[in-house]
Each structure stands twice: as C-alpha cells, then as structure tokens.
C-alpha cells in the first residue's frame, strides 16, 4: 500500500509568494542548501505556504514533477547574486487564499502539533528555516481552516 503524501511547510516572504502567484502557482523554488530535502519530496506531496513578516498561511499546492535545477532568476534575492532558489519542482495550485483570507499562525498555534515542540513563548521558532514536514493532523487542520477562509468549507 503506498504511503500517504507528505505535507511540507515552505516558509517564504510575501514577495516570493506574489512571484509564485504570478507564475500561476505552477513552480516552486528551493534554496541551494535545501536540495537534499527537496530531493526527498515526491510527486503528490503537498506544500503549504507560510508567509514571514505577516506570520500567516497563504495556500497550498501539490507537487507534479521531479526536482530539477534552473538558475534563471525568478524570485527576489540579493542584488547581484545568483538565483537563490535554483532547485525547482512544478506544482498545481490546490487552495490559494486572497490576502484577506490568509490564516494567521497565531490563530492556530495552540492546535498545531508541530508548534508544541517549542516553548509556548517561542512558538515562532517553529517556522524558521525554509522547509519542514508536518503531521497529517496538522495538515488536515490547516487545510480545513483555509477551506473555511476561502468559503469552500468541506
């Protein structure tokens, strides 16, 4: 019996999320140092976007391709530096929220298993670093909240 798809949290800026939106949420890029993690992803896995600064979840996509390298600059990076997200996968949008519907992390922090690994006063540490997996329960909770926010409650 095949394993259930894995859900990943991809931490990124609102600017990177906007560029991904301009690309139709059909392409995701990973930092140079995240190649090994990105290689462990599989077609059918889900990525949920966590947006820094605003500390909110903005939507989800499903991975549809194997990992490939492309260094054409697409996402904002430091001026004059090579593209900071050269490891890429094609994706399909699953559920993308308008900015007004973004789910504040603070509204779900006490319910997410992932956040329970940190002391309550330091819950924001749970989303440092670009990429991490979460449990099926956390994935289900975030998807349900996003569906409600999108007006498409199951």
Backbone as a ProteinNet text record, in pm:
[ID]
protein_1_A
[PRIMARY]
XXXXXXXXXXXXXXXXXXXXXXXXXXXXXXXXXXXXXXXXXXXXXXXXXXXXXXXXXXXXXXXXXXXXXXXXXXXXXXXXXXXXXXXXXXXXXXXXXXXXXXXXXXXXXXXXXXXXXXXXXXXXXXXXXXXXXXXXXXXXXXXXXXXXXXXXXX
[TERTIARY]
85.5	0	89.4	66.8	152.1	132.9	241	233.9	148.8	87.8	11	108.1	63.7	150.8	196	314	369.2	327	303.4	277.2	398.8	442.2	557.3	511.8	578.6	559.9	678.3	648.4	751.1	742	845	849.9	912.8	843.8	895.8	832.9	886.2	837.6	707.1	637.9	517.7	556	673.7	719.8	739.6	802	820.5	686.2	592.9	458.9	390.9	408.2	348.5	407.5	539.5	602.3	550.6	540.4	487	344.7	267.6	133.1	133.9	228.7	240.6	273.5	338.1	371.1	255.6	141.4	23.5	32.1	120.8	145.6	180.7	248.5	287	434.5	508	650.9	691.7	772.7	825.7	977.6	1046.1	1191.7	1239.6	1350.5	1409.1	1550.9	1594.4	1728	1832.6	1949.6	2063.4	2084.1	2083.8	2113.3	1996.7	1883.9	1768	1753.5	1854.7	1847.7	1817	1887.8	1866.9	1723.4	1670	1530.1	1436.4	1460.2	1373.8	1378	1491.8	1502.1	1414.1	1386.2	1303.1	1153.8	1116.9	976.6	936.7	807.9	758	641.8	621.8	504.8	381.7	290.5	170.4	179.6	301.7	316.1	256	217.9	155.8	255.7	250	327.2	228.1	238.8	159.4	253.2	212.2	294	276.3	387.5	390	462.2	395.7	447.9	509.9	640.3	711.1	660.1	701.3	661.5	513.8	423.5	281	241.9	330.5	310.4	173.3	151.6	21.7	41.8	-60.1	-60.7	-141.4	-83.9	-145.7	-207.5	-182.6	-240	-159	-197.7	-128.3	-124.2	-20.3	-2.5	33.2	18.3	55.4	172.8	274.8	392.8	356.4	396.4	363.1	484.9	606.8	725.4	839.6	938.4	1062	1140.9	1239.5	1325.3	1414.7	1431.6	1524.8	1594.6	1706.6	1785.1	1759	1735.2	1717	1762.4	1860.3	1916.2	1870.4	1768.5	1712.5	1647.8	1689.3	1632.4	1481.9	1405.4	1260.9	1214.2	1266.9	1223.1	1321.5	1273	1362.9	1480	1593.5	1714.3	1800.6	1918	2010.7	2058.2	2060.1	2104.8	2243.6	2259	2386.6	2420.8	2336.7	2366.4	2293.4	2344.9	2274.1	2137.2	2051.4	1916.8	1927.2	1861	1871.3	1783	1705	1612.7	1629.8	1747.4	1775.1	1713.2	1669	1612.6	1461.5	1403.1	1262.3	1179.9	1051.9	952.5	830.2	769.2	642.1	532.8	430.5	320.5	187.9	80.8	-54.3	-115.8	-180.7	-245.6	-357	-362.5	-469.5	-571.3	-522.3	-609.1	-526.3	-555.1	-480.3	-575.9	-535	-619.6	-585.8	-688.7	-667.4	-605.9	-534.1	-465.2	-558.5	-679.8	-775.2	-809.3	-786.2	-819.4	-702	-581.6	-465.5	-492.2	-447.2	-472.4	-358.2	-385	-278.1	-229.2	-98.8	-42.9	-82.8	-93	-129.7	-268.2	-355.7	-491.5	-495.5	-388.5	-386	-268.3	-186.8	-62.8	-86.7	-196.9	-222.5	-280.3	-311.4	-370.6	-274.6	-165.7	-72.5	29	38.4	136.3	277.9	302.7	436.6	485.4	399.4	437.9	460.2	395.5	408.6	550.7	635.5	775.3	857.8	805.9	877.2	806.3	879	812.6	709.2	596.9	484.6	528	616.8	655.9	748.2	797.4	886.5	827.2	696	629.5	672.9	714.2	753.8	876.5	955.3	1072.2	1032.5	908.3	860.1	864.6	873.9	869.9	997.7	1107.2	1234.9	1293.2	1364.7	1415.9	1313.2	1357.3	1268.1	1170.3	1208.4	1132.5	1124.8	1005.1	986.7	859.4	851.2	729.2	642	511.7	418.7	334.7	268.6	186.2	60.2	-2.6	-130.2	-235.1	-233.7	-331.4	-313.8	-188.2	-163	-203.3	-173.3	-211	-363.3	-434.9	-581.6	-637.3	-581.4	-628.3	-607.2	-487.3	-459.1	-544.4	-561.1	-645	-789.8	-840	-978.6	-994.6	-899.5	-906.6	-897.8	-813.6	-801.8	-929.3	-990.7	-1117.7	-1224.8	-1232.6	-1330.7	-1302.5	-1177.2	-1140.3	-1172.4	-1159.4	-1187.1	-1336	-1415.1	-1559.3	-1593.5	-1500.9	-1523.1	-1514.5	-1576.3	-1571.1	-1624.2	-1551.2	-1590.5	-1703.8
-118.8	0	124.3	217.3	336.2	424.6	494.7	587.1	707.8	767.3	889.7	1001.5	1095.2	1207.7	1283.3	1339.2	1420	1564.4	1635.3	1778.5	1852.2	1949	2032.1	2174.7	2243.6	2387.4	2454.5	2545	2623.2	2765.9	2807	2940.9	3035.6	3145	3242.3	3378.8	3473.7	3611.5	3630.6	3736.4	3773.6	3804.3	3865.3	3895.9	3768	3666.6	3539.9	3473.5	3481.7	3426	3496.6	3628.6	3705.6	3661.8	3641.3	3595.6	3456.4	3368.9	3234.2	3244.8	3339.7	3363.7	3412.1	3499.6	3546.8	3431.2	3328.2	3207.9	3107.1	3148.8	3063.2	2951.6	2966.8	2863.2	2730.3	2738.5	2619.4	2584.4	2664	2640	2685.6	2601.9	2632.6	2621.3	2713	2707.5	2688.8	2616.4	2590.5	2644.4	2688.2	2741.6	2635.8	2683.4	2595.8	2489.7	2531.7	2438.5	2345	2358.5	2271.9	2161	2143	2043	1902.9	1860	1724.5	1705.6	1805.9	1796.6	1792	1879	1884.5	1752.9	1684	1553.5	1447.7	1463.1	1363.6	1382.8	1496.3	1520.1	1427.4	1399	1311.7	1377.3	1335.3	1381.7	1343.4	1438	1416.1	1475.1	1506.9	1573.2	1713.2	1763.6	1896.5	1993.6	2118	2227.1	2332.7	2369.8	2479.2	2597.7	2713.8	2834.6	2904.2	2926	3008.7	3137.1	3250.1	3379.7	3454.7	3483.5	3554.1	3697.5	3763.9	3901.8	3908	3856.3	3858.2	3735.5	3634.7	3512.4	3450	3413.4	3358.5	3251.5	3166.8	3063.3	3115.2	3103.8	3164.6	3070.4	2939.9	2846.7	2719.7	2635.5	2507.7	2470.1	2392.5	2339.1	2191.8	2120.2	1978.8	1966.3	1892	1870.7	1779.6	1821.1	1743.8	1701.6	1735.1	1696.8	1655.9	1592.4	1562.9	1692.1	1688.9	1803.9	1829.7	1956.6	1994.6	2123.9	2148.5	2268.8	2370.2	2495.5	2605.9	2731.3	2797.5	2913.6	3046.3	3041.6	3168	3240.3	3363.8	3436.3	3462	3417.6	3441	3510.1	3464	3517	3622	3716	3820.3	3759.6	3816.3	3775.7	3897.7	3874.1	3984.8	4034.6	4166.4	4220.8	4169.1	4126.3	4080	3935.5	3870.5	3732	3637.2	3512.7	3416.5	3386.1	3326.7	3297.1	3216.1	3261.4	3191.5	3065.9	3036.7	2922.3	2836.4	2772.4	2701.3	2561.5	2504.6	2369.3	2382.2	2327.8	2357.6	2233	2250.8	2147.8	2217.8	2152.4	2202.5	2163.3	2247	2225.3	2263.4	2222.3	2265.2	2330.6	2446.5	2508.8	2418.9	2406.1	2329.7	2424.3	2515.8	2611	2736.2	2843.7	2968.1	3074.3	3136.1	3235.8	3377.1	3459.4	3602.5	3655.3	3765.1	3818.3	3833.9	3877.7	3896.4	3764.8	3652.5	3522.9	3447.1	3505	3435.6	3398.4	3279.6	3227.4	3269.1	3356	3394.4	3272.5	3253.8	3139.8	3145.9	3265.1	3278.9	3220.2	3219.9	3167	3014.4	2947.7	2800.6	2745.9	2835.4	2791.4	2694.5	2706.6	2617.8	2483.3	2469.1	2344.2	2262.4	2320.8	2250.6	2168.6	2040.9	1952.5	2003.5	2052.7	2099.4	2208.3	2299.5	2411.9	2366.2	2258.6	2209.3	2165.5	2151.4	2111.5	2224.7	2346.7	2462.7	2516.5	2584.9	2650.4	2749.9	2759.4	2843.3	2985.3	3042.6	3181.2	3195.4	3081.8	3084.9	3010.1	3008	2931.3	2973.6	3098	3146.1	3072.3	3012.8	2935.3	2815.2	2771	2654.9	2677.8	2802.6	2833.6	2898.5	2885.3	2933.3	2827.7	2870.5	2778.2	2765.1	2729	2732.6	2617	2498.3	2378.7	2280.8	2226	2123.8	2045.4	1924.6	1845.2	1865.9	1839.6	1843.5	1716.1	1690.3	1569.8	1579.7	1463.6	1461.6	1543	1534.5	1609.7	1759.8	1807	1949.9	1989.9	1903.6	1930.3	1942.2	1847.2	1849.2	1975.9	2015.8	2136	2260.2	2274.2	2392.7	2395.3	2280.6	2276.6	2311.3	2260	2291.6	2441.4	2501.3	2646.4	2725.4	2679.9	2750.3	2735.3	2616.4	2598.5	2689.7	2700.9	2790.1	2933.7	2973.3	3110	3137.8	3036.6	3053	3042.8	3010.2	2995.2	2862.9	2767.6	2636.5	2526.6	2549.3	2450.9	2317.3	2214.1	2079.1	2026.5
0	0	0	-93.2	-99.6	23.2	58.7	171	134	237	215.2	177.6	96.9	61.7	187	180	288.6	267.9	378.6	371.3	423.9	346	377.9	402.9	494.9	511.2	442.1	351.2	283	337.1	409	466.4	365	339.6	244.3	263.9	193.9	205	126.5	160.9	86.2	-58.5	-79.2	-215.1	-296.6	-236.2	-307.6	-337	-242.9	-262.7	-380.6	-390.3	-500.6	-634.8	-640.2	-764.8	-800.3	-700.6	-725.1	-779.8	-728.6	-780.2	-924.2	-957.3	-1095.1	-1189.6	-1136.3	-1214.4	-1212.3	-1159.6	-1155.7	-1052.9	-955.1	-853.6	-919.7	-1033.8	-1110.5	-1094.8	-1013.6	-996	-856.7	-790.8	-658.1	-665.2	-598.3	-592.1	-449.3	-435.4	-304.2	-301.8	-184.6	-167.3	-197.5	-234	-266	-158	-32.6	76.4	110.5	44.9	70.1	-34.5	-118.1	-225.4	-172.4	-67.4	-14.7	34.2	103.7	148	28	-68.5	-186.5	-264.4	-259.9	-326.3	-260.6	-131.9	-61.8	-88.1	-144.5	-179	-293.3	-300.5	-405.8	-478.4	-601.5	-676.2	-595.1	-578.8	-498.4	-359.1	-313	-183.2	-190.2	-74.7	-63.1	-1.8	-46.4	13.3	59.8	188	243.5	263.8	216.6	224.8	359.4	428.2	549.5	513.3	535.3	492.7	610.2	596.3	702.5	712.5	815.2	848.3	888.1	802.9	836.8	919.5	926.1	1004.9	977.9	851.1	809.9	703.4	689.4	586.3	467.8	346.6	229.9	128.8	142.8	46.5	37.9	-58.4	-77	-224.1	-257.5	-392.2	-380.3	-490.8	-498.7	-596.3	-557.1	-641.2	-758.1	-879.8	-1000.1	-1081.4	-1035	-1113.3	-1021.4	-1081.9	-1011.9	-994.5	-907.2	-882.8	-1004.1	-1037.4	-1143.7	-1104.6	-1171.3	-1145.7	-1256.4	-1215.6	-1310.1	-1236.8	-1289.2	-1220.9	-1279.9	-1364.7	-1413.9	-1296.2	-1268.8	-1154.4	-1171.8	-1074.2	-1075.7	-947.9	-834.9	-705.8	-656.7	-574.3	-522.7	-445.5	-465.4	-393.9	-372.8	-322.7	-303.6	-439.8	-460.2	-589	-626.1	-750.7	-799.9	-765.5	-686.9	-650.5	-745.9	-758.5	-843.3	-784.1	-864.4	-815.1	-686.1	-580.1	-452.9	-443.7	-546.6	-543.2	-668.7	-685	-810	-820.4	-708.7	-710.1	-717.5	-822.1	-851.6	-876.5	-853.9	-885.4	-943.1	-1040.4	-1091.9	-992.8	-985.2	-891	-955.5	-890.4	-926.6	-804.4	-820.8	-704.8	-652.4	-521.6	-457.8	-395.9	-313.3	-244.7	-216.8	-288.4	-273.4	-218.6	-108.2	-43.1	-88.4	-98.8	-117.1	12.4	3.8	121.7	242	219.4	330.1	399.7	332.8	390.3	449.3	441.9	497.8	643.1	681.7	816.2	908.9	1006.7	1098.9	1177.7	1181.9	1255.1	1402	1455.4	1596.3	1624.5	1524	1543.8	1552.7	1510.5	1515	1596.3	1652.2	1717.6	1832.6	1903	2017	1973.9	1845.5	1795.2	1710.2	1666.8	1578.8	1658.6	1626	1690.5	1667.1	1547.6	1511.1	1605.9	1643.2	1729	1872.8	1913.5	2051.1	2084.8	1985.5	2008.5	2069.8	2068	2119.3	2243.2	2332	2445.7	2392.8	2460.2	2413.7	2377.6	2457.9	2432	2310.2	2259.5	2143.2	2023.4	2012	1906.6	1766.1	1749.4	1616.8	1563.1	1652.1	1609	1524.2	1536.5	1461.1	1310.5	1268.2	1125.7	1074.4	1150.4	1099.9	1007.4	906.1	805.4	694.9	576.3	461.1	453.3	501.4	466.2	582.1	606.1	709.1	680.3	734.5	720.2	842.9	824.9	937.5	935.7	1045.9	1059.3	973.8	952.4	880.5	955.7	1089.4	1169.3	1149	1149.1	1126.3	984.8	889.4	750.5	738.7	797.6	792.1	856	970	1039.2	952.8	896.7	814.7	688.4	624.2	504	535.5	646.2	684.3	709.5	781.9	808.1	677.8	587.1	458.8	376.7	378.7	306.8	360.2	491.9	552.7	510.3	518	479.3	333.1	250.4	107.2	76.6	178.1	156.6	93.3	100.2	38.6	143.8	256.7	366.4	318.2	352.4	310.7	395
[MASK]
++++++++++++++++++++++++++++++++++++++++++++++++++++++++++++++++++++++++++++++++++++++++++++++++++++++++++++++++++++++++++++++++++++++++++++++++++++++++++

